Amino acid sequence: MSTADNSESFVQSFREEAREILVELEAALLELNENRGDLDLVGRVFRALHTIKGSGSMFGFDKLAAFTHNLETAYDEVRNGRMGVEPELIDLTLAALDQIRAMLEESSGGKGADPAACEAILSKVRQMTAKGAKPSAEPSPAPVAVAADETKTAGASSSWKIHFAPGPELMRFGADPLLLVRELRQLGELEVKACMEAIPPLAELDPERCYVSWEMNLSTALSRDAIRDVFIFVEDSCELQIDPAIDSVVDPLLEGSAAVEVPCPGDAVAKALGEQRGERGGRRDYDKPDSATSLRVPAAKLDQFVDLVGEMVTVQARLSELAARTEDPDIGAVSEEIERLTGALRESSMNIRMVPIRATFERFRRLVHDLARDLGKNVELTIEGAETELDKTVIEQLSDPLMHLIRNSMDHGIEAPAKRVERGKRPVATIHLSARHSGASVLITVADDGGGIDATAVLGRAIERGVVGADVQLTENQVFAFIFEPGFSTAQKVTDVSGRGVGMDVVRQHVESLHGSIDVASKPGAGTSVTLRLPLTLAIIDGLLVKVGDAFFVLPLANTLECIELTSRDVEVANGKHVANVRGEIVPYIRLREHFGIVTERPEIEQIMIVETEDGRYGLVVDQVLGDCQTVIKSLGRYYRHVQTVSGATILGNGIVALILDPHRLVQEALRALTREPRILSASAGARTIKAT
């Protein structure tokens, strides 16, 4: 790899780290807006800004560093008590974060920041800083106090012995070791010794390599984590050792000069990366600083790896098929071992793809804040189950539907503060985002405590648009399903937020593309909750292989409860109705032969696969159950994108293509065909019936 390639990889690493810090910084700002006296939050904001500034300067983002410096100065004034946390400062900082993001994207071909907007932000920040600053009675500035959370993290001031030796490639990546040493000075009192024994004769010297190393003694109130974060971008290309100092050591100063002590104010900076990683679960184990516990991998490489694992699963199925035919014990033994290893590899690859949904949820704090301001409403966002893990491919497609659900809730569902007080509610409304596992699915809910959905108004609008007849009787859930139809809206006027009937249709399309389902629950005056049921992964699933005639199908194992026999006698007892008695429970069933129009002779004894769906327990009648299988999901292509009952296809060991069925959609389609009623997203027995008037 060339020097330019290495340098670009470091810059890309900075971009990714900076994006993560910006997400955490945004969350900290919005939390600070609600708790303006919290010094811990002020410290988090300050350190995050300082880290972005310092690292940006190191990697050539000079405009970004200069822009961020002014914001850092403002929050330095706040944490020293010379300024207060005002709503205007929060709003300005949030607007500044948008410009910082644009600066990051500009380096990779993006549009870039708006110079006029940047200047307007900085001008207002400078005015606030000048207005808020209090003149000091001392002739020289006093040392900066350590933020409250820093003191709690590290306790009293401690001494640390630091060994820092740049590797042969460090300077070729564009990093300046002296900047790192100077960064340490801002953490406390630093004593430095430059070691030059490794410098070779002039004829052997490589001008692009740093031969100097440093032995340092740092007295600071910060922890080892904060010290290590100074070297976060270069740690893999240097020797770094940080140990508690037993004795106080005074060493000769930088670059071989005489011994000098350099006292520095305790700025308490450069800790944001480590602390924020700790809040997200951490990326390094600081108790074992010599070994990294995680590795950043490009998403494209991960996708390629999972694709290869998928191909491996298919080849393993072919090997098992071959072993079964040959009946050779040696081949059978190898096949079983390959099957075991492939299964373990599959599980590992799936776990690698699973990421917490926290980052996706946290992004909506800013949306709620901005919309509340624009709509003149008081709304707080609460989050539950942020550590719930989901396939990264699913998470990547969640942002749009969740955004539309939140916007719709804030515009239509949540009342103005005065109206809420009239109804005996708190003036501050709540939007609750939650996630939890349910079998092989994840349930993601957006709930509010607003006015709820007027089912009568929704039905009236559906009749007005000709979607349904005026004399039809529908359950409440069937009525709620109309809000997801294209162009459907009950809003009296169109606003910048909603009212065109587009958002909820987008939600439905995205959820269907993820092979998920939607359930709506609402109570007039009490609020609404919309639950998205999504599969854990879209790559490989455990399934049951079944056969109907000459066609093969796969049923997701997570939805399948049991298998029972269906004989001619059972059909006679039920008087030809498609129901079966399962230990005293009447379960309706669907014949896949009839549903898919398969024209072959029916066997004497059929099998009913009992599956769990959103609409309850149903049976799917097949000819044979061939056994379980690991199924690599392949897309059917755009020509079949409207086939909702089939979620994909897979290639069996014998080369035959089997369709992967979606039991939930299969049941819904069968119900619609039988009743000729509109789309049903979720039907439940005993649901309230709404009659058109």
LUMMARMI-153034 format. One line per field, with one value per residue (C-alpha): x, y, z. Coordinates in pm, 1 decimal. Layout:
<atoms>
xx = (X ...)
yy = (Y ...)
zz = (Z ...)
</atoms>
This chain:
<atoms>
xx = (0.0 136.2 193.9 -96.8 -325.4 -216.2 -272.5 -620.2 -707.3 -620.4 -827.1 -1118.9 -1078.8 -1097.0 -1414.2 -1583.1 -1474.4 -1583.4 -1928.0 -1971.9 -1860.1 -2105.3 -2394.3 -2294.9 -2233.8 -2579.2 -2735.7 -2535.2 -2646.5 -3013.1 -2979.0 -2800.7 -3092.1 -3313.8 -3058.4 -2871.5 -2697.2 -2537.1 -2159.2 -2103.8 -2285.9 -2097.6 -1772.7 -1883.3 -1968.7 -1642.4 -1423.9 -1604.6 -1552.2 -1188.0 -1129.9 -1286.3 -1077.8 -747.9 -787.7 -916.1 -606.1 -384.7 -538.5 -553.9 -910.2 -794.1 -1125.5 -1307.5 -1055.9 -1075.2 -1454.8 -1480.0 -1227.8 -1478.1 -1744.8 -1492.8 -1408.0 -1774.4 -1816.6 -1489.0 -1649.8 -1958.4 -1769.9 -1570.9 -1889.2 -1837.3 -2135.0 -2467.2 -2624.5 -2882.4 -3126.1 -2968.1 -2625.1 -2769.4 -2942.4 -2628.6 -2418.7 -2666.1 -2657.7 -2277.9 -2277.6 -2462.4 -2184.1 -1914.0 -2079.4 -2076.6 -1704.5 -1639.3 -1836.5 -1666.2 -1335.5 -1495.8 -1671.7 -1973.2 -2131.8 -1943.8 -2037.2 -2215.0 -1957.1 -2228.7 -2403.1 -2071.9 -1984.7 -2330.5 -2300.4 -1950.1 -2054.4 -2338.2 -2118.8 -1850.5 -2113.5 -2243.3 -1891.1 -1794.9 -2120.4 -2102.2 -1733.3 -1654.3 -1330.8 -1076.0 -930.2 -601.3 -332.0 -288.7 -545.9 -596.3 -565.9 -880.6 -1083.0 -1142.3 -1503.8 -1708.9 -1735.9 -1360.3 -1297.6 -1540.5 -1378.6 -1020.7 -1040.1 -753.7 -453.6 -230.8 106.5 142.4 459.4 422.2 649.4 580.6 788.6 656.8 668.2 845.0 518.3 366.1 495.4 425.0 57.5 70.8 75.0 298.5 431.6 507.6 139.3 59.1 313.3 175.8 -174.9 -66.3 43.8 -321.5 -413.0 -206.3 155.2 387.0 757.3 921.3 1245.6 1333.4 1535.3 1762.8 1972.7 1797.3 1896.2 2125.7 2422.9 2325.8 2392.9 2143.9 1875.1 1528.5 1384.3 1026.2 1080.2 1080.6 1368.2 1301.6 1100.4 971.8 958.4 707.1 562.3 210.3 31.6 -340.8 -683.0 -779.6 -779.1 -560.3 -845.1 -826.4 -446.3 -466.6 -728.9 -466.6 -301.9 -627.8 -555.1 -189.2 -184.6 -152.3 160.3 358.7 486.5 271.5 285.3 96.8 164.2 106.0 424.4 565.1 810.7 790.7 1038.5 1177.4 1331.4 1509.7 1266.7 1172.4 1431.1 1735.9 1744.6 1832.2 1600.1 1302.2 966.2 669.7 357.9 42.5 -315.1 -539.9 -753.5 -894.7 -940.2 -899.6 -1113.2 -1425.4 -1345.7 -1272.3 -1562.1 -1813.9 -1694.3 -1739.0 -2100.3 -2152.0 -1999.2 -1636.6 -1399.3 -1087.5 -1019.5 -818.5 -731.5 -538.3 -393.4 -163.2 -444.3 -728.2 -1064.2 -1232.7 -1147.8 -1319.3 -1407.3 -1560.7 -1923.3 -1850.3 -1595.2 -1837.6 -2110.2 -1866.8 -1772.7 -2137.6 -2202.7 -1915.0 -2051.1 -2384.7 -2219.8 -2043.2 -2377.7 -2509.9 -2202.0 -2227.1 -2589.3 -2472.1 -2204.7 -2463.4 -2682.0 -2387.7 -2294.6 -2651.1 -2650.8 -2309.6 -2349.0 -1968.8 -1884.6 -1568.4 -1755.1 -2033.6 -1790.9 -1633.7 -1979.0 -2084.6 -1767.4 -1808.7 -2170.5 -2063.0 -1795.1 -2024.2 -2290.1 -2040.4 -1910.6 -2265.3 -2348.4 -2028.0 -2092.5 -2447.4 -2329.1 -2078.5 -2363.1 -2567.2 -2536.0 -2723.9 -3006.3 -2891.2 -2725.4 -3039.9 -3260.8 -3028.4 -3037.1 -3403.1 -3340.6 -3241.6 -3551.4 -3782.6 -3607.0 -3630.3 -3990.7 -4104.2 -3956.7 -4111.0 -4455.9 -4462.7 -4497.9 -4313.1 -4201.9 -3948.8 -3809.5 -3761.4 -3573.3 -3595.9 -3409.5 -3136.7 -2896.9 -3126.9 -2926.2 -3043.6 -2888.7 -2701.7 -2884.0 -3217.8 -3099.5 -2975.8 -3329.4 -3503.9 -3425.1 -3685.2 -3987.0 -3905.5 -3858.5 -4201.2 -4369.2 -4218.4 -4306.6 -4662.9 -4694.7 -4567.3 -4781.8 -5109.9 -5096.5 -4949.7 -5162.4 -5050.1 -4944.3 -5258.9 -5490.8 -5300.8 -5350.2 -5723.5 -5739.5 -5565.4 -5231.6 -4880.9 -4791.6 -4481.0 -4571.8 -4374.0 -4265.4 -4133.9 -3902.4 -3853.5 -3704.9 -3716.1 -3660.7 -3952.3 -3832.4 -3656.9 -3801.7 -3746.1 -4038.7 -3975.1 -4244.6 -4308.8 -4562.7 -4698.7 -4935.8 -5125.2 -5487.0 -5495.3 -5643.3 -6007.2 -6109.4 -6445.2 -6269.3 -6027.8 -6315.5 -6506.2 -6205.2 -6166.7 -6532.9 -6491.0 -6196.3 -6385.6 -6147.0 -6431.5 -6810.0 -7030.2 -7213.6 -6907.1 -6828.3 -6457.6 -6255.1 -6058.0 -5732.0 -5868.0 -5963.0 -5617.1 -5468.7 -5604.5 -5359.0 -5079.7 -5243.3 -5076.4 -5201.1 -5425.8 -5447.5 -5708.6 -5518.5 -5727.2 -5427.4 -5087.2 -4787.9 -4412.6 -4420.4 -4704.4 -5048.3 -4980.9 -5041.3 -4690.4 -4508.0 -4710.5 -4705.6 -4325.3 -4335.8 -4541.6 -4318.5 -3999.9 -4140.2 -4268.3 -3931.2 -3780.6 -4039.7 -4184.8 -4533.1 -4703.5 -4946.3 -5132.7 -5296.0 -5468.3 -5700.8 -5881.4 -5731.9 -5460.6 -5221.8 -5108.4 -4844.1 -4715.0 -4515.5 -4288.1 -4214.8 -3892.6 -3675.2 -3343.8 -3152.7 -3208.3 -2914.9 -2942.4 -3224.6 -3308.8 -3596.3 -3806.3 -3801.9 -4143.9 -4275.9 -4605.7 -4623.2 -4295.1 -4245.9 -4020.4 -4081.5 -3901.6 -4089.0 -3896.7 -3832.2 -3893.8 -4259.6 -4324.8 -4470.3 -4544.5 -4649.1 -4960.7 -5111.3 -5418.5 -5607.4 -5917.4 -6106.9 -6007.4 -6145.4 -6475.2 -6513.9 -6469.7 -6737.5 -6487.8 -6407.3 -6042.2 -6008.2 -5828.3 -5873.6 -5535.6 -5574.4 -5912.3 -5821.4 -5978.4 -5702.3 -5786.2 -5549.6 -5450.9 -5377.6 -5060.5 -5160.0 -5477.7 -5325.8 -5044.1 -5248.7 -5032.2 -5207.6 -5089.0 -5253.3 -5301.8 -5139.5 -5347.7 -5191.0 -5090.9 -4901.7 -5024.6 -4747.7 -4882.8 -4734.1 -4758.5 -4855.2 -4974.4 -5328.4 -5297.0 -5218.1 -5280.6 -5197.1 -5021.6 -5099.7 -4812.0 -4745.3 -4418.2 -4188.9 -3831.5 -3648.5 -3470.2 -3215.3 -2991.5 -3130.4 -2935.7 -3190.5 -3160.6 -3361.3 -3617.5 -3536.4 -3737.3 -3987.2 -4119.0 -4104.6 -4484.9 -4507.3 -4562.0 -4612.7 -4261.3 -3971.4 -3698.3 -3554.5 -3273.5 -3075.4 -3094.2 -2810.1 -2940.3 -2947.8 -3327.1 -3464.3 -3701.3 -3919.5 -3904.1 -4256.7 -4368.3 -4636.1 -4775.4 -4832.8 -4955.1 -5228.9 -5324.2 -5353.3 -5567.1 -5794.4 -5835.6 -5914.5 -6181.1 -6345.6 -6274.8 -6187.8 -5916.3 -5560.8 -5539.4 -5214.8 -5323.6 -5657.5 -5747.4 -6052.0 -6291.5 -6155.4 -6392.8 -6608.1 -6640.0 -6948.3 -6968.5 -7239.5)
yy = (0.0 344.3 628.3 816.5 517.4 489.7 860.7 841.3 545.7 755.0 1046.0 810.8 675.9 1032.3 1098.5 791.0 869.6 1231.6 1127.5 908.7 1189.8 1428.9 1190.7 1168.3 1543.3 1613.2 1386.7 1557.2 1902.3 1807.5 1654.8 1969.4 2174.1 1991.8 1999.3 2327.1 2311.3 1971.4 2025.3 1665.9 1737.5 2063.4 1871.6 1610.7 1879.2 2064.2 1755.9 1634.6 1971.7 1974.4 1625.1 1713.3 2029.7 1867.5 1560.0 1769.5 1985.8 1676.4 1535.1 1852.4 1967.2 2319.6 2495.0 2247.6 2294.6 2675.4 2669.8 2428.7 2631.0 2914.9 2677.0 2517.9 2861.6 2929.5 2606.1 2669.9 2989.8 2792.7 2527.6 2796.2 2970.9 3282.5 3203.9 3033.2 2767.2 2956.5 2804.8 3023.8 2871.3 2519.2 2606.0 2770.5 2468.0 2230.4 2441.4 2437.1 2057.0 2051.5 2263.5 2042.5 1739.1 1919.6 1994.2 1625.2 1526.1 1792.7 1606.7 1299.7 1480.7 1616.6 1959.4 2122.0 2379.9 2709.9 2987.7 3246.2 3021.1 2941.0 3307.0 3391.8 3116.9 3224.7 3588.8 3508.9 3276.4 3546.3 3799.4 3562.1 3483.9 3851.9 3937.3 3648.5 3670.9 3826.5 4023.9 3848.8 4025.7 3843.2 3977.8 3633.0 3362.6 3105.5 2736.1 2587.9 2381.6 2017.7 1939.1 1756.4 1433.4 1424.5 1444.7 1163.7 950.6 980.0 1100.9 1309.9 1413.1 1117.1 1075.4 869.1 749.4 754.9 593.8 711.7 589.5 664.8 368.3 384.5 462.0 719.3 1033.8 891.2 891.7 1267.8 1257.0 1498.9 1342.2 1683.7 1775.9 1472.1 1568.3 1922.1 1780.6 1600.0 1932.3 2038.6 1748.5 1860.0 1913.9 1744.9 1664.4 1540.1 1374.8 1331.5 1013.8 1038.0 723.7 566.4 841.1 677.3 831.0 1095.1 866.1 609.8 854.8 828.7 1183.8 1051.3 860.9 982.2 828.7 1028.7 875.7 1039.2 945.9 1162.7 1210.1 1352.8 1474.1 1497.5 1435.4 1238.8 863.4 641.5 630.6 1006.9 996.7 710.4 896.1 1154.8 878.9 726.1 770.6 661.1 392.7 112.3 269.4 350.9 208.3 339.8 247.3 427.9 319.2 476.5 653.3 521.7 806.8 1163.9 1194.2 1518.2 1456.4 1674.2 1861.8 1817.4 1795.3 1736.6 2067.6 2104.4 1968.1 2200.1 2151.7 2260.8 2321.5 2336.5 2432.1 2128.7 2183.3 1832.1 1769.5 1497.5 1252.4 1251.6 953.9 720.0 834.0 825.4 484.8 373.2 493.3 297.4 -18.7 64.7 -16.2 -84.3 -262.5 -11.8 -267.7 -447.2 -156.7 -372.3 -558.6 -408.5 -576.9 -449.3 -361.1 -119.7 -297.2 -130.1 -232.4 -350.1 -602.5 -727.5 -772.6 -963.2 -1186.7 -1267.2 -1339.2 -1586.3 -1750.1 -1779.1 -1952.5 -2180.5 -2279.6 -2365.3 -2575.5 -2752.8 -2844.5 -2993.9 -3193.1 -3328.2 -3428.3 -3607.6 -3784.9 -3908.0 -4053.7 -4222.0 -4373.5 -4359.5 -4334.9 -4128.7 -3875.7 -3875.3 -3798.1 -3513.8 -3382.6 -3376.0 -3192.4 -2938.2 -2891.8 -2823.8 -2575.2 -2404.1 -2366.2 -2205.6 -1976.9 -1878.4 -1788.8 -1585.6 -1394.9 -1315.3 -1191.3 -962.4 -801.8 -736.7 -382.0 -198.0 28.0 302.9 522.5 517.5 611.5 887.4 1063.0 1143.9 1359.7 1639.3 1584.9 1601.5 1913.1 2098.7 1997.6 2091.7 2437.6 2479.1 2353.5 2542.5 2225.8 2088.7 1731.7 1503.8 1187.3 881.7 570.2 210.4 -98.0 95.2 -199.0 -427.8 -565.1 -588.3 -672.0 -367.0 -394.6 -365.9 -77.1 115.1 112.7 210.3 580.6 690.0 502.1 606.7 968.2 973.9 812.4 1070.6 1363.3 1237.3 1187.9 1536.3 1713.1 1517.9 1325.1 1557.9 1853.7 2209.0 2268.8 2469.6 2199.3 1932.3 2127.5 2159.5 1780.4 1731.3 1629.3 1754.2 2042.4 1846.6 1557.8 1236.5 1034.4 694.4 489.7 129.9 -191.8 -550.5 -900.0 -1133.2 -1469.4 -1419.9 -1069.5 -728.4 -511.5 -138.1 90.6 462.4 571.7 910.3 1036.9 1265.1 1276.1 935.5 842.5 920.4 590.1 735.4 1021.7 778.0 559.4 863.6 976.3 625.9 626.7 976.1 859.0 550.0 308.4 126.7 116.1 322.8 20.9 -186.2 -284.2 -303.3 -371.1 -87.1 -238.5 -262.2 105.0 203.1 19.1 291.5 550.1 358.5 382.6 614.0 972.3 907.9 1186.6 1326.9 1655.0 1965.9 2154.0 2073.7 2185.1 2167.2 1863.2 1648.5 1642.0 1516.0 1148.5 1047.7 970.5 673.1 515.9 538.5 362.3 77.6 40.2 28.2 -221.1 -446.2 -433.9 -559.6 -841.2 -688.7 -595.4 -301.2 -293.7 19.6 67.3 389.2 514.0 846.9 1108.6 875.4 840.7 609.8 341.1 202.0 -120.7 -244.5 -618.6 -677.8 -985.4 -999.2 -1058.3 -1057.3 -1280.7 -1637.1 -1799.4 -2136.6 -2291.5 -2601.9 -2745.1 -2864.2 -2998.4 -2956.1 -3158.0 -3090.9 -2749.1 -2685.0 -2417.0 -2301.1 -2189.1 -1976.3 -2197.9 -1909.7 -1887.3 -2261.6 -2416.3 -2779.9 -3026.6 -3249.9 -3494.3 -3419.0 -3726.3 -3765.9 -3858.0 -3526.4 -3340.5 -3531.5 -3456.0 -3083.4 -3104.2 -2989.8 -2665.9 -2560.8 -2604.1 -2860.7 -2961.0 -2922.3 -3057.5 -2892.6 -2568.0 -2495.3 -2377.2 -2260.9 -2372.8 -2279.0 -2540.2 -2424.6 -2647.6 -2447.0 -2110.3 -2140.1 -2332.0 -2646.3 -2912.4 -3252.3 -3544.0 -3494.5 -3758.1 -3969.9 -3810.1 -3444.3 -3239.3 -2921.9 -2683.8 -2469.3 -2119.0 -1814.3 -1491.3 -1144.4 -1267.2 -1568.5 -1935.0 -2077.5 -2398.9 -2436.0 -2769.1 -2933.3 -3278.3 -3354.1 -3207.8 -3279.5 -3140.1 -2832.9 -2639.3 -2332.4 -2101.6 -1834.1 -1573.3 -1460.8 -1173.0 -1256.8 -943.8 -634.8 -818.1 -1002.9 -718.1 -709.7 -1077.3 -1016.8 -1377.7 -1479.7 -1316.6 -1460.6 -1781.8 -2021.4 -2284.2 -2634.5 -2884.1 -3055.1 -2726.0 -2681.3 -2337.8 -2323.5 -2022.2 -1879.5 -1807.8 -1524.2 -1686.3 -1353.9 -1213.5 -1552.2 -1554.3 -1193.2 -1255.3 -1563.6 -1365.8 -1088.0 -1339.5 -1501.8 -1187.5 -946.5 -683.1 -417.6 -466.2 -596.3 -524.6 -684.3 -834.5 -959.6 -1143.2 -926.0 -597.9 -301.1 -280.8 53.3 105.0 366.4 626.2)
zz = (0.0 -92.5 152.7 -4.8 49.4 414.1 467.5 315.5 539.1 845.5 714.2 651.9 1004.4 1135.4 935.8 1078.6 1434.2 1395.7 1271.6 1579.1 1808.5 1640.9 1711.4 2077.6 2093.1 1952.2 2214.3 2491.2 2371.9 2369.1 2714.0 2830.7 2699.0 2949.7 3235.6 3195.2 3530.4 3468.6 3467.3 3355.0 3030.4 2982.6 3022.1 2767.3 2512.1 2568.4 2535.9 2225.9 2056.6 2161.8 2024.4 1688.7 1672.8 1767.6 1550.0 1260.0 1274.1 1282.3 964.3 758.9 831.3 909.4 835.7 1056.0 1338.6 1320.2 1311.3 1606.9 1810.8 1855.4 1984.3 2219.0 2356.2 2431.9 2627.0 2806.9 2933.3 3038.0 3232.8 3414.3 3521.7 3310.5 3084.4 3127.5 2908.4 2703.8 2449.5 2180.7 2248.3 2217.7 1889.1 1751.1 1842.8 1679.8 1364.5 1382.8 1397.4 1065.1 913.4 1066.4 907.4 574.3 614.7 674.6 365.4 153.6 181.9 24.5 -260.0 -71.6 -110.2 175.9 436.8 370.9 433.7 502.1 753.7 923.5 957.2 1092.9 1354.8 1459.5 1477.9 1718.0 1924.7 1956.7 2063.2 2330.3 2449.8 2472.3 2647.3 2891.7 2983.5 3321.3 3364.2 3582.3 3885.2 3839.0 3601.6 3445.9 3374.7 3645.6 3569.8 3419.6 3663.9 3598.4 3501.0 3757.1 3561.4 3505.1 3878.0 3940.1 3673.1 3784.0 4142.2 4286.6 4080.3 3990.6 3820.9 3505.6 3337.1 2957.9 2699.4 2342.9 2047.5 1696.4 1459.6 1121.1 937.2 1172.3 1002.0 657.0 754.3 809.1 1190.0 1382.4 1706.6 1858.3 1831.9 2041.6 2306.2 2314.2 2346.0 2662.3 2811.6 2821.4 3046.6 3346.0 3454.4 3206.0 3235.9 2919.3 2815.2 2449.2 2383.5 2078.5 2106.6 1807.0 1559.6 1299.0 1116.0 862.7 565.8 701.5 811.7 655.9 639.7 657.1 981.0 1341.2 1542.3 1859.1 2142.2 2457.8 2825.2 3006.4 3350.8 3362.3 3674.4 3605.3 3756.7 3445.8 3398.6 3179.2 2927.0 2869.8 2827.5 2580.3 2376.6 2281.7 2076.2 1952.0 1580.4 1589.6 1858.4 1604.3 1454.4 1769.0 2094.5 2376.6 2742.1 3018.6 3377.3 3718.1 3828.0 4154.5 4206.4 4088.9 3804.7 3667.5 3326.2 3073.0 2851.9 2491.0 2213.3 2434.2 2622.7 2991.1 3256.6 3302.3 3473.4 3261.8 3474.7 3262.2 3350.3 3386.1 3077.9 3106.2 2734.8 2472.6 2662.4 2446.6 2228.4 2517.0 2731.7 2450.1 2342.9 2699.9 2686.7 2364.5 2502.5 2430.9 2147.6 2350.9 2676.1 2875.1 3139.1 2863.1 2663.3 2455.4 2277.0 2074.8 2133.4 1817.8 1462.2 1225.4 899.7 590.7 538.6 183.2 310.4 571.7 308.3 87.4 380.0 456.1 86.3 86.9 401.3 222.7 -71.0 176.0 326.5 -20.8 -105.1 230.8 149.3 -180.8 2.8 247.7 -46.4 -209.1 115.1 156.8 -196.1 -188.7 161.5 195.0 569.0 505.4 292.1 550.1 832.4 634.3 546.4 911.5 1013.1 733.1 837.6 1196.4 1093.4 843.5 1110.4 1349.6 1073.8 984.6 1345.3 1378.1 1055.9 1164.1 1504.0 1332.8 1137.1 1450.6 1584.4 1862.8 1755.7 1996.4 1730.7 1515.6 1810.6 1933.4 1594.9 1647.7 1953.8 1719.1 1501.0 1802.6 1932.7 1600.5 1527.1 1878.5 1827.1 1480.3 1588.6 1917.2 2123.1 2424.2 2354.4 2518.9 2361.3 2579.9 2468.8 2585.9 2465.8 2282.6 2323.3 2123.3 1832.3 1474.1 1139.2 1010.2 676.3 854.7 1072.2 768.0 626.7 950.0 956.2 699.6 842.3 1198.5 1088.6 919.8 1220.3 1457.5 1230.1 1193.6 1567.8 1651.1 1390.9 1415.8 1742.2 2003.5 2107.4 2175.5 2539.1 2622.6 2488.9 2682.2 3004.1 2927.3 2894.2 3228.2 3079.2 3136.0 2900.7 2801.5 2572.1 2536.7 2236.3 2339.3 2117.6 2222.9 2085.8 2208.3 2077.1 2009.5 1880.4 1548.2 1517.9 1669.7 1777.3 1735.9 1873.7 1832.0 2094.5 2197.0 2465.0 2227.5 2114.1 1945.8 1607.2 1529.8 1368.0 1252.9 1072.9 907.1 786.5 665.6 464.7 317.5 207.7 63.8 -146.3 -263.9 -96.1 79.7 59.4 290.6 431.9 526.0 882.5 968.4 1278.7 1428.7 1304.9 950.8 967.5 1092.8 794.2 563.9 697.7 522.6 179.7 -80.3 -61.6 240.6 497.6 733.5 779.7 716.3 581.1 437.1 645.9 607.1 835.5 700.9 543.3 191.3 271.5 168.2 493.2 615.3 269.1 283.6 619.7 474.7 168.7 375.6 624.5 346.9 172.5 499.1 513.5 827.7 945.2 1116.1 1405.3 1516.0 1854.4 1954.8 2225.6 2180.3 2408.2 2538.2 2245.9 1967.9 1930.8 1601.8 1626.3 1348.6 1356.7 1165.4 1104.7 1289.9 967.7 593.0 503.5 635.5 831.5 980.1 788.1 732.3 382.7 261.7 -66.2 -250.5 -570.5 -750.0 -583.1 -282.9 -20.0 294.1 604.7 860.9 1161.9 1402.5 1289.8 1284.8 1599.9 1515.4 1247.6 1252.9 1005.6 793.7 669.9 453.2 770.4 931.2 629.7 650.1 1021.3 949.8 676.4 415.7 602.6 620.7 995.9 1211.6 1573.1 1743.5 2099.5 2138.6 1959.6 1621.2 1385.0 1030.5 756.9 402.1 137.4 -40.9 -332.1 -388.1 -299.1 -554.9 -811.8 -808.2 -1016.2 -888.8 -713.9 -343.2 -116.3 117.6 426.0 419.6 676.0 848.1 952.0 1239.0 1215.9 1442.7 1266.4 1363.4 1294.8 1524.0 1467.4 1121.1 941.0 605.9 437.7 246.0 99.8 278.3 542.8 430.7 733.2 859.7 657.6 677.4 414.4 228.9 123.4 -238.2 -379.7 -647.4 -847.6 -930.7 -1154.7 -850.0 -599.3 -571.7 -469.9 -101.2 11.0 -95.8 89.0 -132.1 -269.5 -190.8 -379.9 -237.6 -229.4 -543.3 -733.1 -717.5 -628.4 -330.2 -249.3 103.8 225.0 449.5 671.5 792.4 444.9 322.1 587.3 517.6 144.3 204.3 438.5 183.1 -89.3 128.5 263.3 -25.1 234.9 205.6 324.2 680.1 860.5 1186.7 1279.6 1625.6 1749.4 1943.3 1801.9 1807.9 1493.7 1314.9 1098.1 825.9 874.1)
</atoms>
